[in-house]
Amino acid sequence: MNEVAQTTEGWQLPYLEMGSGFVMGMSVGYVLKKSFKLLLFLTGLAVITIFVLEQKGIITLNEVALDQNLNVGIEMFKTFGLWLKERLGSLKIAGGASAVAGFVVGLKMG
């Protein structure tokens, strides 16, 4: 049992569990969105740099390999999203529902 949510009589207060799940979900959602924005910025910067270097003739791009690597990255991101959703949902009933709600709120805030 969660020691924080347990009183001296031994019964558990469910709203404390819901609150901690919500805060955890909100934190994960917020950090995930901020990290994703930073990742997109850095990826865009790298793509622009690569295209400029290709136009100047400094490098050549293998577009087939680039497309394959992009598809692998997309699949990895999808797998991570499914894992995160499953992990947040695996909390106890009250904590899991509030964690998912907190995650959505964190995504909106980020």
KOLGU-4560 file (N, C-alpha, C; in nm, 3 decimals, padded with zeros to 5 digits):
<recs>
<n_xx: 00.083 n_yy: -00.120 n_zz: 00.000 ca_xx: 00.000 ca_yy: 00.000 ca_zz: 00.000 c_xx: 00.086 c_yy: 00.125 c_zz: 00.000 mol: A seq: 1 type: MET>
<n_xx: 00.031 n_yy: 00.229 n_zz: -00.050 ca_xx: 00.100 ca_yy: 00.356 ca_zz: -00.054 c_xx: 00.100 c_yy: 00.415 c_zz: 00.088 mol: A seq: 2 type: ASN>
<n_xx: 00.219 n_yy: 00.435 n_zz: 00.144 ca_xx: 00.229 ca_yy: 00.482 ca_zz: 00.282 c_xx: 00.179 c_yy: 00.625 c_zz: 00.297 mol: A seq: 3 type: GLU>
<n_xx: 00.191 n_yy: 00.705 n_zz: 00.192 ca_xx: 00.146 ca_yy: 00.843 ca_zz: 00.200 c_xx: -00.006 c_yy: 00.850 c_zz: 00.209 mol: A seq: 4 type: VAL>
<n_xx: -00.074 n_yy: 00.760 n_zz: 00.139 ca_xx: -00.219 ca_yy: 00.763 ca_zz: 00.134 c_xx: -00.284 c_yy: 00.681 c_zz: 00.246 mol: A seq: 5 type: ALA>
<n_xx: -00.205 n_yy: 00.630 n_zz: 00.340 ca_xx: -00.261 ca_yy: 00.546 ca_zz: 00.445 c_xx: -00.270 c_yy: 00.627 c_zz: 00.575 mol: A seq: 6 type: GLN>
<n_xx: -00.384 n_yy: 00.616 n_zz: 00.641 ca_xx: -00.402 ca_yy: 00.688 ca_zz: 00.767 c_xx: -00.363 c_yy: 00.598 c_zz: 00.883 mol: A seq: 7 type: THR>
<n_xx: -00.374 n_yy: 00.649 n_zz: 01.004 ca_xx: -00.336 ca_yy: 00.571 ca_zz: 01.122 c_xx: -00.429 c_yy: 00.454 c_zz: 01.146 mol: A seq: 8 type: THR>
<n_xx: -00.555 n_yy: 00.463 n_zz: 01.101 ca_xx: -00.647 ca_yy: 00.351 ca_zz: 01.118 c_xx: -00.623 c_yy: 00.240 c_zz: 01.017 mol: A seq: 9 type: GLU>
<n_xx: -00.547 n_yy: 00.264 n_zz: 00.912 ca_xx: -00.515 ca_yy: 00.161 ca_zz: 00.815 c_xx: -00.597 c_yy: 00.166 c_zz: 00.688 mol: A seq: 10 type: GLY>
<n_xx: -00.694 n_yy: 00.254 n_zz: 00.676 ca_xx: -00.771 ca_yy: 00.261 ca_zz: 00.552 c_xx: -00.710 c_yy: 00.366 c_zz: 00.462 mol: A seq: 11 type: TRP>
<n_xx: -00.728 n_yy: 00.345 n_zz: 00.335 ca_xx: -00.661 ca_yy: 00.429 ca_zz: 00.236 c_xx: -00.755 c_yy: 00.537 c_zz: 00.185 mol: A seq: 12 type: GLN>
<n_xx: -00.702 n_yy: 00.656 n_zz: 00.167 ca_xx: -00.780 ca_yy: 00.767 ca_zz: 00.112 c_xx: -00.761 c_yy: 00.767 c_zz: -00.040 mol: A seq: 13 type: LEU>
<n_xx: -00.864 n_yy: 00.734 n_zz: -00.118 ca_xx: -00.847 ca_yy: 00.722 ca_zz: -00.263 c_xx: -00.816 c_yy: 00.854 c_zz: -00.333 mol: A seq: 14 type: PRO>
<n_xx: -00.861 n_yy: 00.966 n_zz: -00.277 ca_xx: -00.834 ca_yy: 01.093 ca_zz: -00.345 c_xx: -00.686 c_yy: 01.128 c_zz: -00.343 mol: A seq: 15 type: TYR>
<n_xx: -00.612 n_yy: 01.083 n_zz: -00.242 ca_xx: -00.468 ca_yy: 01.107 ca_zz: -00.241 c_xx: -00.400 c_yy: 01.029 c_zz: -00.353 mol: A seq: 16 type: LEU>
<n_xx: -00.446 n_yy: 00.908 n_zz: -00.377 ca_xx: -00.391 ca_yy: 00.828 ca_zz: -00.486 c_xx: -00.424 c_yy: 00.892 c_zz: -00.620 mol: A seq: 17 type: GLU>
<n_xx: -00.545 n_yy: 00.941 n_zz: -00.634 ca_xx: -00.585 ca_yy: 01.007 ca_zz: -00.759 c_xx: -00.500 c_yy: 01.132 c_zz: -00.781 mol: A seq: 18 type: MET>
<n_xx: -00.477 n_yy: 01.207 n_zz: -00.678 ca_xx: -00.398 ca_yy: 01.329 ca_zz: -00.692 c_xx: -00.256 c_yy: 01.303 c_zz: -00.732 mol: A seq: 19 type: GLY>
<n_xx: -00.193 n_yy: 01.202 n_zz: -00.674 ca_xx: -00.055 ca_yy: 01.172 ca_zz: -00.710 c_xx: -00.046 c_yy: 01.118 c_zz: -00.852 mol: A seq: 20 type: SER>
<n_xx: -00.145 n_yy: 01.038 n_zz: -00.894 ca_xx: -00.147 ca_yy: 00.988 ca_zz: -01.032 c_xx: -00.163 c_yy: 01.102 c_zz: -01.132 mol: A seq: 21 type: GLY>
<n_xx: -00.250 n_yy: 01.197 n_zz: -01.098 ca_xx: -00.272 ca_yy: 01.312 ca_zz: -01.186 c_xx: -00.144 c_yy: 01.393 c_zz: -01.200 mol: A seq: 22 type: PHE>
<n_xx: -00.076 n_yy: 01.418 n_zz: -01.088 ca_xx: 00.047 ca_yy: 01.498 ca_zz: -01.091 c_xx: 00.156 c_yy: 01.425 c_zz: -01.169 mol: A seq: 23 type: VAL>
<n_xx: 00.168 n_yy: 01.293 n_zz: -01.150 ca_xx: 00.268 ca_yy: 01.217 ca_zz: -01.226 c_xx: 00.237 c_yy: 01.223 c_zz: -01.375 mol: A seq: 24 type: MET>
<n_xx: 00.111 n_yy: 01.202 n_zz: -01.412 ca_xx: 00.073 ca_yy: 01.207 ca_zz: -01.552 c_xx: 00.094 c_yy: 01.344 c_zz: -01.613 mol: A seq: 25 type: GLY>
<n_xx: 00.060 n_yy: 01.447 n_zz: -01.537 ca_xx: 00.077 ca_yy: 01.584 ca_zz: -01.585 c_xx: 00.226 c_yy: 01.614 c_zz: -01.606 mol: A seq: 26 type: MET>
<n_xx: 00.310 n_yy: 01.569 n_zz: -01.514 ca_xx: 00.454 ca_yy: 01.593 ca_zz: -01.526 c_xx: 00.511 c_yy: 01.524 c_zz: -01.650 mol: A seq: 27 type: SER>
<n_xx: 00.470 n_yy: 01.399 n_zz: -01.670 ca_xx: 00.519 ca_yy: 01.324 ca_zz: -01.786 c_xx: 00.471 c_yy: 01.390 c_zz: -01.915 mol: A seq: 28 type: VAL>
<n_xx: 00.345 n_yy: 01.429 n_zz: -01.922 ca_xx: 00.291 ca_yy: 01.493 ca_zz: -02.041 c_xx: 00.360 c_yy: 01.625 c_zz: -02.072 mol: A seq: 29 type: GLY>
<n_xx: 00.383 n_yy: 01.705 n_zz: -01.970 ca_xx: 00.449 ca_yy: 01.835 ca_zz: -01.988 c_xx: 00.591 c_yy: 01.818 c_zz: -02.039 mol: A seq: 30 type: TYR>
<n_xx: 00.667 n_yy: 01.731 n_zz: -01.974 ca_xx: 00.806 ca_yy: 01.709 ca_zz: -02.013 c_xx: 00.814 c_yy: 01.647 c_zz: -02.152 mol: A seq: 31 type: VAL>
<n_xx: 00.723 n_yy: 01.554 n_zz: -02.182 ca_xx: 00.723 ca_yy: 01.490 ca_zz: -02.313 c_xx: 00.698 c_yy: 01.593 c_zz: -02.424 mol: A seq: 32 type: LEU>
<n_xx: 00.603 n_yy: 01.682 n_zz: -02.403 ca_xx: 00.574 ca_yy: 01.780 ca_zz: -02.507 c_xx: 00.690 c_yy: 01.878 c_zz: -02.523 mol: A seq: 33 type: LYS>
<n_xx: 00.748 n_yy: 01.924 n_zz: -02.413 ca_xx: 00.862 ca_yy: 02.015 ca_zz: -02.423 c_xx: 00.980 c_yy: 01.947 c_zz: -02.491 mol: A seq: 34 type: LYS>
<n_xx: 01.004 n_yy: 01.820 n_zz: -02.457 ca_xx: 01.114 ca_yy: 01.746 ca_zz: -02.519 c_xx: 01.088 c_yy: 01.726 c_zz: -02.667 mol: A seq: 35 type: SER>
<n_xx: 00.963 n_yy: 01.698 n_zz: -02.702 ca_xx: 00.929 ca_yy: 01.677 ca_zz: -02.841 c_xx: 00.949 c_yy: 01.805 c_zz: -02.921 mol: A seq: 36 type: PHE>
<n_xx: 00.912 n_yy: 01.920 n_zz: -02.865 ca_xx: 00.933 ca_yy: 02.047 ca_zz: -02.933 c_xx: 01.082 c_yy: 02.072 c_zz: -02.956 mol: A seq: 37 type: LYS>
<n_xx: 01.164 n_yy: 02.043 n_zz: -02.856 ca_xx: 01.308 ca_yy: 02.061 ca_zz: -02.870 c_xx: 01.363 c_yy: 01.965 c_zz: -02.975 mol: A seq: 38 type: LEU>
<n_xx: 01.316 n_yy: 01.842 n_zz: -02.975 ca_xx: 01.361 ca_yy: 01.743 ca_zz: -03.073 c_xx: 01.323 c_yy: 01.787 c_zz: -03.214 mol: A seq: 39 type: LEU>
<n_xx: 01.202 n_yy: 01.838 n_zz: -03.233 ca_xx: 01.161 ca_yy: 01.886 ca_zz: -03.365 c_xx: 01.244 c_yy: 02.005 c_zz: -03.410 mol: A seq: 40 type: LEU>
<n_xx: 01.276 n_yy: 02.095 n_zz: -03.319 ca_xx: 01.360 ca_yy: 02.210 ca_zz: -03.353 c_xx: 01.498 c_yy: 02.165 c_zz: -03.398 mol: A seq: 41 type: PHE>
<n_xx: 01.559 n_yy: 02.075 n_zz: -03.321 ca_xx: 01.693 ca_yy: 02.028 ca_zz: -03.355 c_xx: 01.693 c_yy: 01.947 c_zz: -03.485 mol: A seq: 42 type: LEU>
<n_xx: 01.587 n_yy: 01.869 n_zz: -03.506 ca_xx: 01.576 ca_yy: 01.792 ca_zz: -03.631 c_xx: 01.562 c_yy: 01.886 c_zz: -03.750 mol: A seq: 43 type: THR>
<n_xx: 01.480 n_yy: 01.988 n_zz: -03.736 ca_xx: 01.464 ca_yy: 02.086 ca_zz: -03.844 c_xx: 01.594 c_yy: 02.158 c_zz: -03.874 mol: A seq: 44 type: GLY>
<n_xx: 01.667 n_yy: 02.194 n_zz: -03.772 ca_xx: 01.796 ca_yy: 02.259 ca_zz: -03.790 c_xx: 01.894 c_yy: 02.167 c_zz: -03.863 mol: A seq: 45 type: LEU>
<n_xx: 01.895 n_yy: 02.039 n_zz: -03.825 ca_xx: 01.983 ca_yy: 01.943 ca_zz: -03.891 c_xx: 01.945 c_yy: 01.923 c_zz: -04.037 mol: A seq: 46 type: ALA>
<n_xx: 01.816 n_yy: 01.916 n_zz: -04.066 ca_xx: 01.770 ca_yy: 01.897 ca_zz: -04.204 c_xx: 01.809 c_yy: 02.018 c_zz: -04.290 mol: A seq: 47 type: VAL>
<n_xx: 01.790 n_yy: 02.136 n_zz: -04.238 ca_xx: 01.828 ca_yy: 02.257 ca_zz: -04.312 c_xx: 01.978 c_yy: 02.257 c_zz: -04.339 mol: A seq: 48 type: ILE>
<n_xx: 02.057 n_yy: 02.221 n_zz: -04.240 ca_xx: 02.202 ca_yy: 02.216 ca_zz: -04.255 c_xx: 02.242 c_yy: 02.113 c_zz: -04.361 mol: A seq: 49 type: THR>
<n_xx: 02.179 n_yy: 01.997 n_zz: -04.358 ca_xx: 02.211 ca_yy: 01.893 ca_zz: -04.455 c_xx: 02.175 c_yy: 01.937 c_zz: -04.596 mol: A seq: 50 type: ILE>
<n_xx: 02.059 n_yy: 02.001 n_zz: -04.613 ca_xx: 02.019 ca_yy: 02.047 ca_zz: -04.745 c_xx: 02.112 c_yy: 02.156 c_zz: -04.798 mol: A seq: 51 type: PHE>
<n_xx: 02.156 n_yy: 02.246 n_zz: -04.711 ca_xx: 02.249 ca_yy: 02.351 ca_zz: -04.753 c_xx: 02.383 c_yy: 02.287 c_zz: -04.794 mol: A seq: 52 type: VAL>
<n_xx: 02.432 n_yy: 02.192 n_zz: -04.715 ca_xx: 02.557 ca_yy: 02.126 ca_zz: -04.749 c_xx: 02.545 c_yy: 02.046 c_zz: -04.879 mol: A seq: 53 type: LEU>
<n_xx: 02.431 n_yy: 01.987 n_zz: -04.903 ca_xx: 02.410 ca_yy: 01.914 ca_zz: -05.028 c_xx: 02.406 c_yy: 02.010 c_zz: -05.147 mol: A seq: 54 type: GLU>
<n_xx: 02.341 n_yy: 02.124 n_zz: -05.130 ca_xx: 02.333 ca_yy: 02.221 ca_zz: -05.238 c_xx: 02.470 c_yy: 02.278 c_zz: -05.274 mol: A seq: 55 type: GLN>
<n_xx: 02.555 n_yy: 02.294 n_zz: -05.174 ca_xx: 02.690 ca_yy: 02.346 ca_zz: -05.197 c_xx: 02.783 c_yy: 02.239 c_zz: -05.256 mol: A seq: 56 type: LYS>
<n_xx: 02.736 n_yy: 02.114 n_zz: -05.258 ca_xx: 02.818 ca_yy: 02.006 ca_zz: -05.313 c_xx: 02.916 c_yy: 01.945 c_zz: -05.215 mol: A seq: 57 type: GLY>
<n_xx: 02.902 n_yy: 01.975 n_zz: -05.088 ca_xx: 02.994 ca_yy: 01.923 ca_zz: -04.987 c_xx: 02.960 c_yy: 01.778 c_zz: -04.953 mol: A seq: 58 type: ILE>
<n_xx: 02.831 n_yy: 01.746 n_zz: -04.950 ca_xx: 02.788 ca_yy: 01.609 ca_zz: -04.921 c_xx: 02.685 c_yy: 01.565 c_zz: -05.025 mol: A seq: 59 type: ILE>
<n_xx: 02.661 n_yy: 01.435 n_zz: -05.031 ca_xx: 02.553 ca_yy: 01.382 ca_zz: -05.114 c_xx: 02.463 c_yy: 01.298 c_zz: -05.024 mol: A seq: 60 type: THR>
<n_xx: 02.333 n_yy: 01.303 n_zz: -05.053 ca_xx: 02.236 ca_yy: 01.231 ca_zz: -04.972 c_xx: 02.192 c_yy: 01.103 c_zz: -05.040 mol: A seq: 61 type: LEU>
<n_xx: 02.183 n_yy: 00.997 n_zz: -04.962 ca_xx: 02.122 ca_yy: 00.873 ca_zz: -05.007 c_xx: 01.976 c_yy: 00.879 c_zz: -04.961 mol: A seq: 62 type: ASN>
<n_xx: 01.887 n_yy: 00.916 n_zz: -05.051 ca_xx: 01.748 ca_yy: 00.941 ca_zz: -05.012 c_xx: 01.676 c_yy: 00.814 c_zz: -04.969 mol: A seq: 63 type: GLU>
<n_xx: 01.714 n_yy: 00.699 n_zz: -05.024 ca_xx: 01.651 ca_yy: 00.573 ca_zz: -04.984 c_xx: 01.684 c_yy: 00.541 c_zz: -04.839 mol: A seq: 64 type: VAL>
<n_xx: 01.811 n_yy: 00.554 n_zz: -04.802 ca_xx: 01.853 ca_yy: 00.527 ca_zz: -04.664 c_xx: 01.792 c_yy: 00.629 c_zz: -04.569 mol: A seq: 65 type: ALA>
<n_xx: 01.783 n_yy: 00.754 n_zz: -04.613 ca_xx: 01.722 ca_yy: 00.859 ca_zz: -04.530 c_xx: 01.576 c_yy: 00.827 c_zz: -04.503 mol: A seq: 66 type: LEU>
<n_xx: 01.504 n_yy: 00.781 n_zz: -04.605 ca_xx: 01.364 ca_yy: 00.745 ca_zz: -04.589 c_xx: 01.349 c_yy: 00.626 c_zz: -04.495 mol: A seq: 67 type: ASP>
<n_xx: 01.436 n_yy: 00.526 n_zz: -04.508 ca_xx: 01.430 ca_yy: 00.409 ca_zz: -04.420 c_xx: 01.457 c_yy: 00.447 c_zz: -04.275 mol: A seq: 68 type: GLN>
<n_xx: 01.556 n_yy: 00.531 n_zz: -04.253 ca_xx: 01.588 ca_yy: 00.575 ca_zz: -04.116 c_xx: 01.474 c_yy: 00.656 c_zz: -04.056 mol: A seq: 69 type: ASN>
<n_xx: 01.409 n_yy: 00.737 n_zz: -04.138 ca_xx: 01.296 ca_yy: 00.815 ca_zz: -04.090 c_xx: 01.180 c_yy: 00.725 c_zz: -04.050 mol: A seq: 70 type: LEU>
<n_xx: 01.154 n_yy: 00.621 n_zz: -04.129 ca_xx: 01.048 ca_yy: 00.526 ca_zz: -04.095 c_xx: 01.078 c_yy: 00.450 c_zz: -03.967 mol: A seq: 71 type: ASN>
<n_xx: 01.204 n_yy: 00.414 n_zz: -03.946 ca_xx: 01.244 ca_yy: 00.347 ca_zz: -03.822 c_xx: 01.221 c_yy: 00.439 c_zz: -03.702 mol: A seq: 72 type: VAL>
<n_xx: 01.256 n_yy: 00.566 n_zz: -03.716 ca_xx: 01.235 ca_yy: 00.663 ca_zz: -03.608 c_xx: 01.088 c_yy: 00.682 c_zz: -03.575 mol: A seq: 73 type: GLY>
<n_xx: 01.005 n_yy: 00.685 n_zz: -03.678 ca_xx: 00.860 ca_yy: 00.700 ca_zz: -03.656 c_xx: 00.805 c_yy: 00.579 c_zz: -03.581 mol: A seq: 74 type: ILE>
<n_xx: 00.848 n_yy: 00.459 n_zz: -03.620 ca_xx: 00.802 ca_yy: 00.337 ca_zz: -03.553 c_xx: 00.848 c_yy: 00.333 c_zz: -03.407 mol: A seq: 75 type: GLU>
<n_xx: 00.970 n_yy: 00.379 n_zz: -03.381 ca_xx: 01.020 ca_yy: 00.383 ca_zz: -03.243 c_xx: 00.937 c_yy: 00.480 c_zz: -03.159 mol: A seq: 76 type: MET>
<n_xx: 00.900 n_yy: 00.594 n_zz: -03.217 ca_xx: 00.819 ca_yy: 00.692 ca_zz: -03.144 c_xx: 00.680 c_yy: 00.636 c_zz: -03.115 mol: A seq: 77 type: PHE>
<n_xx: 00.622 n_yy: 00.565 n_zz: -03.212 ca_xx: 00.491 ca_yy: 00.503 ca_zz: -03.190 c_xx: 00.498 c_yy: 00.400 c_zz: -03.078 mol: A seq: 78 type: LYS>
<n_xx: 00.603 n_yy: 00.319 n_zz: -03.080 ca_xx: 00.621 ca_yy: 00.217 ca_zz: -02.975 c_xx: 00.635 c_yy: 00.282 c_zz: -02.838 mol: A seq: 79 type: THR>
<n_xx: 00.711 n_yy: 00.391 n_zz: -02.831 ca_xx: 00.727 ca_yy: 00.463 ca_zz: -02.705 c_xx: 00.594 c_yy: 00.518 c_zz: -02.656 mol: A seq: 80 type: PHE>
<n_xx: 00.515 n_yy: 00.574 n_zz: -02.747 ca_xx: 00.384 ca_yy: 00.628 ca_zz: -02.709 c_xx: 00.291 c_yy: 00.521 c_zz: -02.656 mol: A seq: 81 type: GLY>
<n_xx: 00.290 n_yy: 00.404 n_zz: -02.720 ca_xx: 00.206 ca_yy: 00.294 ca_zz: -02.672 c_xx: 00.253 c_yy: 00.243 c_zz: -02.536 mol: A seq: 82 type: LEU>
<n_xx: 00.386 n_yy: 00.236 n_zz: -02.518 ca_xx: 00.440 ca_yy: 00.191 ca_zz: -02.390 c_xx: 00.402 c_yy: 00.289 c_zz: -02.279 mol: A seq: 83 type: TRP>
<n_xx: 00.413 n_yy: 00.418 n_zz: -02.308 ca_xx: 00.381 ca_yy: 00.520 ca_zz: -02.208 c_xx: 00.233 c_yy: 00.515 c_zz: -02.172 mol: A seq: 84 type: LEU>
<n_xx: 00.148 n_yy: 00.500 n_zz: -02.271 ca_xx: 00.004 ca_yy: 00.491 ca_zz: -02.244 c_xx: -00.028 c_yy: 00.368 c_zz: -02.159 mol: A seq: 85 type: LYS>
<n_xx: 00.036 n_yy: 00.256 n_zz: -02.191 ca_xx: 00.014 ca_yy: 00.133 ca_zz: -02.114 c_xx: 00.065 c_yy: 00.149 c_zz: -01.971 mol: A seq: 86 type: GLU>
<n_xx: 00.180 n_yy: 00.212 n_zz: -01.955 ca_xx: 00.239 ca_yy: 00.231 ca_zz: -01.821 c_xx: 00.151 c_yy: 00.320 c_zz: -01.735 mol: A seq: 87 type: ARG>
<n_xx: 00.103 n_yy: 00.430 n_zz: -01.791 ca_xx: 00.016 ca_yy: 00.519 ca_zz: -01.713 c_xx: -00.116 c_yy: 00.451 c_zz: -01.681 mol: A seq: 88 type: LEU>
<n_xx: -00.167 n_yy: 00.372 n_zz: -01.773 ca_xx: -00.293 ca_yy: 00.303 ca_zz: -01.749 c_xx: -00.282 c_yy: 00.187 c_zz: -01.654 mol: A seq: 89 type: GLY>
<n_xx: -00.159 n_yy: 00.138 n_zz: -01.629 ca_xx: -00.141 ca_yy: 00.022 ca_zz: -01.542 c_xx: -00.141 c_yy: 00.058 c_zz: -01.393 mol: A seq: 90 type: SER>
<n_xx: -00.147 n_yy: 00.187 n_zz: -01.363 ca_xx: -00.161 ca_yy: 00.226 ca_zz: -01.223 c_xx: -00.296 c_yy: 00.177 c_zz: -01.174 mol: A seq: 91 type: LEU>
<n_xx: -00.316 n_yy: 00.176 n_zz: -01.046 ca_xx: -00.444 ca_yy: 00.131 ca_zz: -00.992 c_xx: -00.558 c_yy: 00.210 c_zz: -01.056 mol: A seq: 92 type: LYS>
<n_xx: -00.678 n_yy: 00.160 n_zz: -01.046 ca_xx: -00.793 ca_yy: 00.217 ca_zz: -01.119 c_xx: -00.804 c_yy: 00.368 c_zz: -01.101 mol: A seq: 93 type: ILE>
<n_xx: -00.809 n_yy: 00.415 n_zz: -00.978 ca_xx: -00.824 ca_yy: 00.559 ca_zz: -00.956 c_xx: -00.699 c_yy: 00.634 c_zz: -01.002 mol: A seq: 94 type: ALA>
<n_xx: -00.582 n_yy: 00.580 n_zz: -00.970 ca_xx: -00.458 ca_yy: 00.645 ca_zz: -01.009 c_xx: -00.436 c_yy: 00.641 c_zz: -01.159 mol: A seq: 95 type: GLY>
<n_xx: -00.476 n_yy: 00.531 n_zz: -01.223 ca_xx: -00.456 ca_yy: 00.518 ca_zz: -01.368 c_xx: -00.542 c_yy: 00.615 c_zz: -01.446 mol: A seq: 96 type: GLY>
<n_xx: -00.669 n_yy: 00.626 n_zz: -01.407 ca_xx: -00.758 ca_yy: 00.719 ca_zz: -01.477 c_xx: -00.712 c_yy: 00.863 c_zz: -01.457 mol: A seq: 97 type: ALA>
<n_xx: -00.672 n_yy: 00.897 n_zz: -01.337 ca_xx: -00.628 ca_yy: 01.034 ca_zz: -01.312 c_xx: -00.492 c_yy: 01.060 c_zz: -01.375 mol: A seq: 98 type: SER>
<n_xx: -00.407 n_yy: 00.956 n_zz: -01.386 ca_xx: -00.277 ca_yy: 00.973 ca_zz: -01.451 c_xx: -00.295 c_yy: 01.003 c_zz: -01.599 mol: A seq: 99 type: ALA>
<n_xx: -00.388 n_yy: 00.932 n_zz: -01.663 ca_xx: -00.414 ca_yy: 00.958 ca_zz: -01.804 c_xx: -00.472 c_yy: 01.099 c_zz: -01.821 mol: A seq: 100 type: VAL>
<n_xx: -00.562 n_yy: 01.139 n_zz: -01.733 ca_xx: -00.618 ca_yy: 01.274 ca_zz: -01.739 c_xx: -00.507 c_yy: 01.379 c_zz: -01.717 mol: A seq: 101 type: ALA>
<n_xx: -00.420 n_yy: 01.353 n_zz: -01.620 ca_xx: -00.308 ca_yy: 01.444 ca_zz: -01.595 c_xx: -00.213 c_yy: 01.452 c_zz: -01.714 mol: A seq: 102 type: GLY>
<n_xx: -00.192 n_yy: 01.338 n_zz: -01.780 ca_xx: -00.107 ca_yy: 01.335 ca_zz: -01.898 c_xx: -00.163 c_yy: 01.425 c_zz: -02.008 mol: A seq: 103 type: PHE>
<n_xx: -00.293 n_yy: 01.418 n_zz: -02.029 ca_xx: -00.357 ca_yy: 01.502 ca_zz: -02.131 c_xx: -00.344 c_yy: 01.649 c_zz: -02.093 mol: A seq: 104 type: VAL>
<n_xx: -00.365 n_yy: 01.680 n_zz: -01.966 ca_xx: -00.352 ca_yy: 01.819 ca_zz: -01.920 c_xx: -00.208 c_yy: 01.865 c_zz: -01.938 mol: A seq: 105 type: VAL>
<n_xx: -00.110 n_yy: 01.779 n_zz: -01.905 ca_xx: 00.031 ca_yy: 01.814 ca_zz: -01.921 c_xx: 00.067 c_yy: 01.841 c_zz: -02.066 mol: A seq: 106 type: GLY>
<n_xx: 00.009 n_yy: 01.762 n_zz: -02.158 ca_xx: 00.033 ca_yy: 01.785 ca_zz: -02.300 c_xx: -00.024 c_yy: 01.920 c_zz: -02.343 mol: A seq: 107 type: LEU>
<n_xx: -00.140 n_yy: 01.953 n_zz: -02.291 ca_xx: -00.201 ca_yy: 02.083 ca_zz: -02.327 c_xx: -00.119 c_yy: 02.199 c_zz: -02.271 mol: A seq: 108 type: LYS>
<n_xx: -00.065 n_yy: 02.181 n_zz: -02.150 ca_xx: 00.013 ca_yy: 02.288 ca_zz: -02.087 c_xx: 00.147 c_yy: 02.309 c_zz: -02.156 mol: A seq: 109 type: MET>
<n_xx: 00.209 n_yy: 02.199 n_zz: -02.199 ca_xx: 00.344 ca_yy: 02.205 ca_zz: -02.256 c_xx: 00.342 c_yy: 02.274 c_zz: -02.387 mol: A seq: 110 type: GLY>
</recs>
